[in-house]
Amino acid sequence: MPLCIRTNKKFGEIIRKALISKKLLDFSFLPYKDNEYIWFPLIKEPSKKQKEQLEKICAFVIEDKVLSPSEYRPKSFKEILREKLTEKEAEQLVTSFDVIGDIAVIEIPKELENKKQFVGEAILEVHPHIKTVARICGEHTGDFRLRPIEIIAGEKRTLTLHKESGCLFKVDVANTYFSPRLSFERMRIARLIKPNEIIGAWFAGVGPFPIVFAKHTKMKYAIAIELNPKAYSLLVENIKINKSENRIRPLLGDVRKIVPKLNEKFDRIVMPMPKGAEDFLDEVFASANNGCKVHFYRFADTKNPFLDSEKKISTAAAKNKRFVVFSDKRIVRSVSASKVQIVIDFEVR
Ligand SMILES: C[S@@+](CC[C@H](N)C(=O)[O-])C[C@H]1O[C@@H](n2cnc3c(N)ncnc32)[C@H](O)[C@@H]1O
């Protein structure tokens, strides 16, 4: 006999939605209705705070009630959308979304603004491990590469713990940059790292590149440089969480100011700053050991994506009296119909 919440039938739909968003609704039993009331089965007794929030919606009683088991089969996200959106609306919605820890981050076009809560609740219903749904409200901008977001369903928070390649990262999806789509790149580079390398992990964010390197390679150490104080503070925490204090040195500030003062030569430099990485090439050539490997990320046109970056790298090398050998290049991901993110690997001599 499950624990249930009983309320007046007229509040049925609103309380059902609230229970889903609080992860309290037990889908293994069918709700029951009589002429006046409806009973919803609960996974557990709501906390004091949850009860207070539910009381703001309507009056209710919590009690045991015999209910029939449901033959509930969780619907897919697309099935739920098809029930509530027109065909045209469903087409406008990109149904894939990023998951960072227990937060889903999704783009919802302006035309579907009035359906955003429904879309958020559909994600919570289908994916029990997701606790919060955030809508992306604009592009990444500014030096910190942040994008505006709004929480559209679930718990009102932006901090989460993300797991990747055996590492844990605390991420604030509103105040720091983090993309789970770069996980392949992090491991691709980790596989190239030789024992005892000294690595410049520039534009480090909350630390995913150097922390994955510390976990999976025999590098000597990495110097992780980050400008955004909020990202830097999580970088420091993440280094501790992953027990990498002895192999990653975090520094807060601008690569352009910090690198010349470091008195350090790198065997490898990672530059995950696709907007503007070309402005930091002088710092690369000034701090690269002979044979230093560089991983240079940049946004580019889909047409001839590598040419302009290769020219910029060669020109900066000549200016700094260095020589480069290009070793690899690939498209990391598509950004829009006309734009891609690329990576170029080169060696400095
Ligand atoms: C695209 S994000 C990459 C973050 C991280 N490496 C990742 O993959 O999640 C670029 C990062 O570089 C930082 N940044 C921007 N300009 C910088 C500078 N001049 N010096 C150091 N960090 C900078 C931003 O704050 C941001 O966290």
The ligand as an SDF file (V2000), in Angstrom:
LIG
                    3D

 27 29  0  0  0  0  0  0  0  0999 V2000
   36.1850   27.7930  -23.9900 C   0  0  0  0  0  0  0  0  0  0  0  0
   36.5480   27.9020  -22.2710 S   0  0  0  0  0  0  0  0  0  0  0  0
   37.3980   26.3620  -22.0080 C   0  0  0  0  0  0  0  0  0  0  0  0
   37.3770   25.9260  -20.5670 C   0  0  0  0  0  0  0  0  0  0  0  0
   37.9380   24.5240  -20.2870 C   0  0  0  0  0  0  0  0  0  0  0  0
   39.2610   24.3390  -20.8060 N   0  0  0  0  0  0  0  0  0  0  0  0
   36.9960   23.4630  -20.8150 C   0  0  0  0  0  0  0  0  0  0  0  0
   37.3000   22.8220  -21.8200 O   0  0  0  0  0  0  0  0  0  0  0  0
   35.9370   23.2730  -20.2020 O   0  0  0  0  0  0  0  0  0  0  0  0
   37.8460   29.0940  -22.2430 C   0  0  0  0  0  0  0  0  0  0  0  0
   38.2770   29.4660  -20.8340 C   0  0  0  0  0  0  0  0  0  0  0  0
   39.3820   30.3620  -20.9140 O   0  0  0  0  0  0  0  0  0  0  0  0
   39.2320   31.3950  -19.9400 C   0  0  0  0  0  0  0  0  0  0  0  0
   39.9850   32.5570  -20.4580 N   0  0  0  0  0  0  0  0  0  0  0  0
   39.6180   33.4730  -21.3850 C   0  0  0  0  0  0  0  0  0  0  0  0
   40.5960   34.3490  -21.6320 N   0  0  0  0  0  0  0  0  0  0  0  0
   41.6430   33.9780  -20.8560 C   0  0  0  0  0  0  0  0  0  0  0  0
   42.9470   34.5000  -20.6600 C   0  0  0  0  0  0  0  0  0  0  0  0
   43.3720   35.5730  -21.3360 N   0  0  0  0  0  0  0  0  0  0  0  0
   43.7600   33.8880  -19.7880 N   0  0  0  0  0  0  0  0  0  0  0  0
   43.3410   32.7960  -19.0830 C   0  0  0  0  0  0  0  0  0  0  0  0
   42.1020   32.2440  -19.2280 N   0  0  0  0  0  0  0  0  0  0  0  0
   41.2690   32.8360  -20.0940 C   0  0  0  0  0  0  0  0  0  0  0  0
   37.7280   31.6090  -19.8440 C   0  0  0  0  0  0  0  0  0  0  0  0
   37.3500   32.1790  -18.6140 O   0  0  0  0  0  0  0  0  0  0  0  0
   37.2100   30.1750  -20.0280 C   0  0  0  0  0  0  0  0  0  0  0  0
   37.0500   29.5300  -18.7940 O   0  0  0  0  0  0  0  0  0  0  0  0
  1  2  1  0
  2  3  1  0
  2 10  1  0
  3  4  1  0
  4  5  1  0
  5  6  1  0
  5  7  1  0
  7  8  2  0
  7  9  1  0
 10 11  1  0
 11 12  1  0
 11 26  1  0
 12 13  1  0
 13 14  1  0
 13 24  1  0
 14 15  1  0
 14 23  1  0
 15 16  2  0
 16 17  1  0
 17 18  1  0
 17 23  2  0
 18 19  1  0
 18 20  2  0
 20 21  1  0
 21 22  2  0
 22 23  1  0
 24 25  1  0
 24 26  1  0
 26 27  1  0
M  CHG  2   2   1   9  -1
M  END
$$$$
